[in-house]
Amino acid sequence: MQRKIINTGDGSKTLFVPEMDEQYHSVNGALTESRYVYLERGYLCSKAINPVVLEIGFGTGLNALITALHSNSLQKPTTYITLEKYPITPNEMEKLNYGDLISADAQQVFTKLHKVPWNIKTSITPYFNLLKIKADVTTFSFTDLPPADVIYFDAFGPDKQPEMWDELIFKTLFEHSAANSILVTYSAKGEIRRRLERSGYLTERLPGPPGKRQMLRAAKPSD
Ligand SMILES: C[S@@+](CC[C@H](N)C(=O)[O-])C[C@H]1O[C@@H](n2cnc3c(N)ncnc32)[C@H](O)[C@@H]1O
């Protein structure tokens, strides 16, 4: 997959895929979007004491970085499982400027997130364990994973990669997540909301990050 590094509105960089005409984050601000959609509306809203976070699309590792830093400052033991079919290269990783924008400690964590091996659960900080799985989400069996408390659904857009937003995937995620778990995504499309609802979730539209009117949060009711 051909990719280019681009700047976004808040000064953070992201990747752009010319053949899809799609970028990894909002052009209005990658760091801002990641913090708002996944951290603030997802991770920080979970009541789980030792949360399991499941991410669809590791990509640049930005969502993982932000979550790792917060799990450490909150001293909240967190297991982060992320699926990725097309890992970025070390050269691309080095051009991303999240460490420069956050802190030297963040840069160290970011490098470690990328350097640890795939498919082996690894400790990144005293409070953050990472399992990066190199796999295709559309064929992956989630059965052996621990039930997720928070799902970061961060696939390319439904119009660009519709197979990632198939209702069967939402049904599978629902089945393999914990009671009272939540799923967050930047998409606010009505059809995506209806697929989540038909999969068993209770959904709500929340105000979106800069440049997006709304986003979706879905909750799995307690049994
Ligand atoms: C919107 S980007 C993810 C952004 C990422 N969360 C981040 O913080 O950079 C979508 C990601 O899904 C990955 N992807 C695309 N198709 C996939 C598939 N079938 N299975 C797993 N990952 C896939 C892409 O390679 C890309 O990294």
The ligand as a Tripos MOL2 file, in Angstrom:
@<TRIPOS>MOLECULE
LIG
   27    29     1     0     0
SMALL
NO_CHARGES

@<TRIPOS>ATOM
      1 C1         -8.0390    4.8410    9.9100 C.3       1 LIG1
      2 S1         -6.5780    3.8610    9.8960 S.3       1 LIG1
      3 C2         -6.2040    3.5290   11.5950 C.3       1 LIG1
      4 C3         -5.6700    4.6090   12.3950 C.3       1 LIG1
      5 C4         -5.0170    4.1080   13.6430 C.3       1 LIG1
      6 N1         -5.9570    3.7060   14.6660 N.3       1 LIG1
      7 C5         -4.0470    5.1490   14.1150 C.2       1 LIG1
      8 O1         -4.1540    5.6020   15.2760 O.co2     1 LIG1
      9 O2         -3.1830    5.4840   13.3090 O.co2     1 LIG1
     10 C6         -7.2450    2.2410    9.4440 C.3       1 LIG1
     11 C7         -6.2790    1.1170    9.6730 C.3       1 LIG1
     12 O3         -6.9070   -0.1430    9.3570 O.3       1 LIG1
     13 C8         -5.9460   -0.9670    8.7260 C.3       1 LIG1
     14 N2         -6.6440   -2.0120    7.9520 N.ar      1 LIG1
     15 C9         -7.1790   -1.8870    6.7170 C.ar      1 LIG1
     16 N3         -7.7750   -3.0410    6.3510 N.ar      1 LIG1
     17 C10        -7.6010   -3.9160    7.3660 C.ar      1 LIG1
     18 C11        -7.9960   -5.2620    7.5850 C.ar      1 LIG1
     19 N4         -8.7010   -5.9350    6.6740 N.pl3     1 LIG1
     20 N5         -7.6520   -5.8470    8.7450 N.ar      1 LIG1
     21 C12        -6.9260   -5.1620    9.6820 C.ar      1 LIG1
     22 N6         -6.5400   -3.8750    9.5330 N.ar      1 LIG1
     23 C13        -6.8750   -3.2450    8.3960 C.ar      1 LIG1
     24 C14        -5.1450   -0.0050    7.8890 C.3       1 LIG1
     25 O4         -3.9100   -0.5440    7.4920 O.3       1 LIG1
     26 C15        -5.0250    1.1940    8.8190 C.3       1 LIG1
     27 O5         -3.8960    1.0680    9.6380 O.3       1 LIG1
@<TRIPOS>BOND
     1     1     2 1
     2     2     3 1
     3     2    10 1
     4     3     4 1
     5     4     5 1
     6     5     6 1
     7     5     7 1
     8     7     8 2
     9     7     9 1
    10    10    11 1
    11    11    12 1
    12    11    26 1
    13    12    13 1
    14    13    14 1
    15    13    24 1
    16    14    15 ar
    17    14    23 ar
    18    15    16 ar
    19    16    17 ar
    20    17    18 ar
    21    17    23 ar
    22    18    19 1
    23    18    20 ar
    24    20    21 ar
    25    21    22 ar
    26    22    23 ar
    27    24    25 1
    28    24    26 1
    29    26    27 1
@<TRIPOS>SUBSTRUCTURE
     1 LIG1         1 GROUP 0 **** ****
